[in-house]
């Protein structure tokens, strides 16, 4: 097991991502931030908290999207559905999807399908904490990422919420 980000580094990285997302648009009120259920909210919740501190008094729109039934591996893996909370339409909007780890791209493909149920966005960008390069099965790349790492196929990357660390293990 290798610690990729300790608690202090994780907090710094999340703050940096929050600043990058605010810089993405002159008016962050125009962006829709969407955390992917269930693991992505461990990153999206603190990012949104920091964004609200960076631009106090601004209305930051934030939703949670469950992609369980949009996955292409729903029959092969055990998935537990989470709650979707999307109190807005994505029609014609700029959307920022937020997730913890980008690996094969299949989760993001499912998220794009699920997102379209709420309207047709003008633009969708992707923010992830960890970009696992060289393991894509689909042509999906992040627009914003905390760290980029090269991993073996048998390795896994996980955000340990209790310890506040990002770990790599086999």
N, C-alpha and C positions, 0 to 999 in steps of 0.2 A: 504494500500500500504506500502510495506517495501523495503527500499533500501538495496540491497544485496552487491553492490559495488558502492561506490561513485566515483567521477571523479579521485581522487588520487589513490584509490585502483584499479580502472579499469586500469589505465595507468601502475601501478606496475605489475599487473597480466599479461597484454599483453607483457610487457618487459620480464617477467619471462618465459612466453611461448616461446617467440622468442629465448631466450637463450637455453631453453630445445631443441628446434627444431634444432638449430645449433649444439648442442652437440650430436644429433642423428646420425650424420655421420661426419667422419673426413673431408669430402669434401662436404659441403652443395651445391656445384655446381652440384652434382650428383642427388640431390633430385628435384622432381617436386612438387611445392606447388600449390594447387588448392583451391580457395575460392568458396564456394557455393553461387550462386545467389538466392535471392537478399540479404537476411539478413546476410549471412556469410561474405560478403565483408566488413561489418562494423568492423569485427575483423581481417580478413585476410589482408586487406590493411595496417593497422598499424603494424601488426606482420611482414609483409614483409619489411616495412620501417625500423623497428628496426633490422631485420636480415641484411639488407644492410648496416646499420651503424656498426653492430658487425663485419662483414666480408667485409670491404670496398674493392672495386676493383674486387670482385668476381661476376661472372655472376649468378644471382639467377633467376631461371626459375619459372614464376608465371602465372597461368591462372585462368580464371573465368568460372564456369560451371553452366549452367541453367538446372535444373532438372524438370521443370514444366511438360513436357509431358511424364516423366517417373514415375510420382507419381501415386499411386494407388487410390488416392482420387480426381483425376482431375475432375470427373463428379459431385462430391458432394460439392466441394468448388470452390470459385471463385479465380482463380490464374491468375496473369499477367506474361506473359513470359518476361524474361530478356535476355540480350545478352550473348552468350557463346563466350569466347575469349580463345581458347586453341591453341596457336601457336606452338605446339609440339605434337609428338606422345607419348603415354604412354607405348608403346611396350617395355617390358623388363625393365621398369624403376621403381624406388622407388618413390611412390606418397604419399604426405601428404595432406589429405583432411582437410579443415578448415571450421568450422561452428560456429554459435553463441551458440545455445542451443541444447543439445541432450536430447530428451524426449522419444518418443516411438521407435525410430530407423527407422521409415519409410522413413524419408528424406534421411538418409544415404543409405538405401537399394536402393532408386531411384538414388542416386548419383553413387553408384557402377555400376548400370546398364548403366547409361549415360557415365560413365568413360570408359567402355569397348568399346564404339563406337570409341575411340581414340587409341585403341590397348589393348593388354593384359599386365597389369603391373606385374612386378616381385613381388611387395609388395605394400600394401596400409595400411597406418596408419591414425588414426583419431585424430584431435586436435579440441577441443571445449572449449569455454569460460566457459559454465555452463553445468555440468553433473547433470541432474535431475534423481537421482537414483530411483529405485523401481517403475518405470513407463514404462518399456520397453515392447513392444509387439513383438520385434524381438531380437535375441541374438547378440546385437551389443553393444560394450563397447569402450570408448575412450582410446587411448594410452597416450594422453596428455590432461589435462583439467585445467582450472583456478580454479574453485570452484566446489564442489559437494554439492548438497542440496537435502533434502527430502521434497517433496511437496504433497499436496492433489490433487486429480484429478481435482477439480474445480479451482485450482490456475494456474496462467500463469506467465511465466518469460519473460521479455522483456528487450532488450538493448535500452535505450532511447538515441539515437545518439545526439540529441540536448543538453541534459543535461549532457551527458557523464556518465550515471549511468545505472546500472542493477537493475531492480525493480521486485518485486514479488507482484502480485495483484490477487484478486478474480474476 
